[in-house]
Amino acid sequence: MSIHEECGVFGVMAAEPTDVATICYYGLYALQHRGQESCGIVVNDDGLFVSHKDVGIVSEVFTKSVLHAFPAGTMAVAHTRYGTTGGTSRNNCQPIEVNHQKGRMALAHNGNLSNAAALRSALELSGAIFHTSSDTETIAYIVTRERLAAPSIEEALSRAMNTLQGAYSLILMSPQKLICARDPYGFRPLCYGRTPGGTYVVASESCALKAVGAVFIRDIEPGEILIFSKDGVVSRREHCGQKEKKLCVFEYIYFARPDSVIDGQSVHAARLNAGRVLAKTHPVNADLVVGVPDSGLDAALGYSRESGIPYDIGLVKNKYIGRTFIAPSSRSDQVNIKLSAVEDVVRGKRIVLIDDSIVRGTTCEHLVMLLKRAGAKEIHMRVSAPPFLYPCFYGTDIDSQENLIACRHTPEEIAAMIGADSLGYLPVTCLGELTGGQHYCSACFDGCYPTEIPTDTRKNRFEQKLSEKEKE
């Protein structure tokens, strides 16, 4: 079982009509690692919204003919999704579009509301009819409700933020404005930049800005609302400073691309630091350091530099397996097809194997077996994250403690179960060395939740089943 994050958002605001759909396409391509279930683009053509959304990765959904069908526009909002709340279906594709009495709106959201179930229940009891099982539609309903009484869409969003709890970095498009906002804790990243031609771009990660030729300006602050319009850029900060910043630390460990910079901290540097910490806290006599592609490579390099043990490519990833690949039912076969051991490198060696996390332990077990079949003498597993012990309510699909191997077994027991000679996790007390001293959320590791713990999450990504209510 791999860890996944909810999604990536992207928005464009141009001074004159241009091919904003293609800009979004390249932006989503750069954010594809944040979600491979579905994607969508909505273009604003002088107040007329034109959209295309579907299940699949960016290159599958947005063919050349689909992109050419979009009109030129001054604004667009786009989204790529891996759902943690709601099932995998076209209905849950984003951005969500809403037509209401005061106009229309398109909304793309990254994160997870911790009070989504309670808000949805209250809305349903008031007569709201939902078309999706995503909490993004809940946000859209609340913003729309506030807009009916508010003097502007940004004021409606500000009022809605008084009700929303949990993680949300979002981009909202109205006929005249592009608006982005980040929750007061700043759980999920969001930044913006500008192209040499004057087009503003908003994205979940700075790597997407570079992909479209935009220069990074800054991160959106936790609680900030940023409004782009023909009158320029306006920042509203009434929600800033209300909460202690709690960026998800797993953004640095796994979610974000290594070439991104989040809240001033290089993701690549954070992962190098994780490897260095592992080398100090869990040293071992070995011949070689090997990273699990792609998430363990940076930390493996850091471990090698700190320990002095040579680093090499011992595992090779098949880069051509996409969403349409028909995966075999056996977990072992999936690992064998996706990854291959370089026998000449690993044969007869004592190996330090670095990965970003252990969830159930099944993938690690097959990786160890793969390397030992290739002739590795010893496998010492090192994990660049602490053990997962608690569910996450802010956008990471860890929500079922009974499936977390670290909740039931000690590191020594897990090492024996996966066939490793030893196992070491990143100490939870060392997480600050990854973030440059910034405040962060580590609730999935230590159980210290920044918000009230919800009693109803209505999700279980491990089981991959819809509730009986959703089936009806």
C-alpha positions, 0 to 999 in steps of 0.5 A, spaced: 500 500 500 502 506 497 501 513 501 497 518 496 495 525 497 489 528 495 490 532 489 494 538 485 490 545 483 492 550 478 490 557 476 491 562 470 490 569 470 492 573 463 491 580 461 488 578 454 485 572 452 490 567 450 491 559 450 490 558 458 487 551 457 494 549 454 498 553 460 493 549 465 495 542 461 503 543 462 501 545 469 497 539 471 503 535 468 508 538 473 503 536 478 501 529 476 505 526 482 499 529 486 494 525 483 493 520 477 485 518 478 482 524 474 483 531 472 479 537 469 480 544 466 475 550 466 476 556 461 473 562 462 471 565 456 469 572 457 464 569 463 462 563 459 465 557 462 468 551 458 470 545 461 473 538 460 473 533 466 474 525 466 477 519 469 485 518 467 492 522 467 493 528 464 495 525 457 489 521 457 484 526 458 487 532 455 488 529 448 490 534 442 483 535 439 480 536 446 485 542 448 484 545 441 477 545 442 478 550 448 476 557 446 482 562 448 480 565 455 483 570 460 482 565 466 482 558 467 482 553 473 485 546 473 485 540 478 488 533 478 486 528 483 487 522 488 481 522 492 481 521 500 474 523 501 469 520 495 470 514 490 473 514 484 468 516 478 467 522 473 462 525 478 468 527 483 472 530 477 474 537 479 474 543 478 466 543 480 462 548 477 456 551 480 451 556 477 447 560 482 443 566 482 449 571 483 453 568 477 457 562 476 463 559 479 468 553 478 472 551 484 478 546 485 481 544 492 487 540 495 486 537 502 480 534 506 475 538 511 475 534 518 468 537 519 466 535 512 461 529 514 458 534 519 457 540 514 454 535 509 449 532 513 447 539 515 446 541 508 442 535 506 437 536 512 436 544 509 435 541 502 441 541 499 442 535 493 449 533 492 451 530 486 458 528 488 461 524 494 467 529 494 468 534 500 469 539 495 462 540 493 461 541 500 465 547 500 462 550 493 455 549 497 457 553 503 461 559 499 455 559 494 450 560 500 454 566 503 455 569 496 447 570 496 448 575 502 455 577 501 457 583 497 463 580 493 465 573 491 471 574 496 467 576 502 463 570 501 469 565 501 472 569 507 465 568 511 465 560 509 472 560 512 469 561 518 465 554 517 470 550 514 475 546 518 481 542 516 485 542 510 484 546 504 488 550 499 483 552 493 482 556 487 476 559 485 474 562 479 468 567 478 466 570 471 471 576 473 476 574 478 481 568 480 481 567 487 486 563 491 486 561 499 489 557 504 486 554 510 489 558 517 493 552 519 496 552 512 496 544 511 497 544 504 502 548 500 500 553 495 504 559 491 503 563 485 508 567 480 508 571 474 510 569 467 515 575 463 508 576 459 504 578 465 500 572 466 499 570 473 499 563 475 497 559 482 499 552 483 500 547 489 507 547 488 513 551 485 515 546 480 508 547 476 510 555 476 517 553 472 513 548 468 509 554 464 515 559 465 513 563 471 517 566 476 516 564 483 513 570 487 511 567 494 507 562 498 500 564 499 500 565 507 496 560 511 489 563 512 490 568 506 485 570 500 489 572 494 484 576 489 486 576 482 482 581 477 483 586 472 484 591 477 490 587 480 492 583 486 489 584 492 491 580 499 486 579 504 489 577 511 483 577 516 484 569 517 492 570 518 495 569 524 489 565 527 492 558 528 499 556 529 502 554 522 501 546 521 504 544 514 503 537 513 510 534 514 509 529 509 509 534 503 517 534 505 518 526 506 514 524 500 508 528 496 512 534 493 516 533 487 524 534 489 525 540 485 519 544 489 520 549 494 515 549 500 514 555 504 522 557 503 524 550 504 527 546 499 524 539 498 530 536 496 534 538 501 529 536 506 529 529 504 537 529 504 536 531 511 532 525 513 537 521 510 543 524 514 538 523 520 537 516 519 545 515 518 546 518 525 540 515 529 540 508 525 547 506 523 549 500 520 555 496 517 554 495 510 557 496 503 552 500 499 546 504 500 540 503 495 534 508 494 527 505 492 525 509 486 523 515 486 521 517 493 527 514 497 532 516 492 534 523 495 534 520 502 538 515 500 543 520 497 543 523 504 544 517 508 550 515 503 553 522 504 553 522 512 555 515 513 560 514 508 557 508 505 557 508 497 550 510 494 548 506 487 542 504 483 540 498 485 533 498 483 530 500 477 523 503 476 519 501 469 517 508 467 512 506 462 507 503 467 501 508 467 494 508 470 491 504 464 496 498 466 492 492 468 496 490 474 496 483 476 492 481 482 499 479 486 502 484 490 509 480 488 508 480 481 506 488 481 513 489 485 517 485 480 513 488 474 514 496 476 521 495 479 527 490 477 534 489 481 540 491 478 544 484 480 551 486 478 550 492 483 547 488 489 550 481 489 554 479 495 553 486 498 550 488 505 545 493 503 542 499 506 535 500 503 531 507 504 524 508 503 519 513 505 514 509 509 512 503 511 504 502 511 502 495 511 509 492 510 507 488 504 511 492 499 517 492 503 517 485 504 517 484 496 522 489 495 527 485 500 525 479 497 527 482 490 534 484 492 535 477 496 533 473 490 538 478 486 544 476 491 544 481 496 547 478 502 544 483 507 538 488 507 538 493 512 531 497 511 531 504 513 525 509 513 525 516 512 519 517 516 517 515 523 512 509 523 504 511 521 500 510 528 494 514 527 489 516 522 490 523 518 484 527 517 487 532 512 488 529 506 493 523 506 489 516 505 491 514 512 485 513 516 484 505 518 489 504 524 488 496 524 491 496 517 498 500 520 503 495 521 507 499 526 500 499 530 501 492 532 508 490 531 515 493 534 520 495 529 524 488 530 518 484 529 516 488 522 524 487 520 523 479 521 516 479 518 519 483 511 525 479 511 530 484 513 536 484 517 534 490 521 529 496 521 530 503 523 525 509 522 526 516 522 525 519 529 519 523 530 523 528 534 527 529 528 522 532 524 524 539 525 530 538 521 526 536 515 522 543 515 528 548 517 525 549 523 518 551 521 512 548 525 508 542 521 503 537 522 505 530 524 499 527 527 499 521 523 506 520 527 504 522 534 497 523 534 497 531 536 491 533 532 491 541 530 483 540 530 478 537 533 478 529 531 472 528 527 467 522 529 465 521 522 470 520 516 465 516 511 472 514 508 476 508 508 481 508 502 484 501 504 478 497 503 476 501 496 469 500 497 463 505 497 458 505 503 452 502 502 449 509 502 453 511 496 451 505 492 444 506 493 
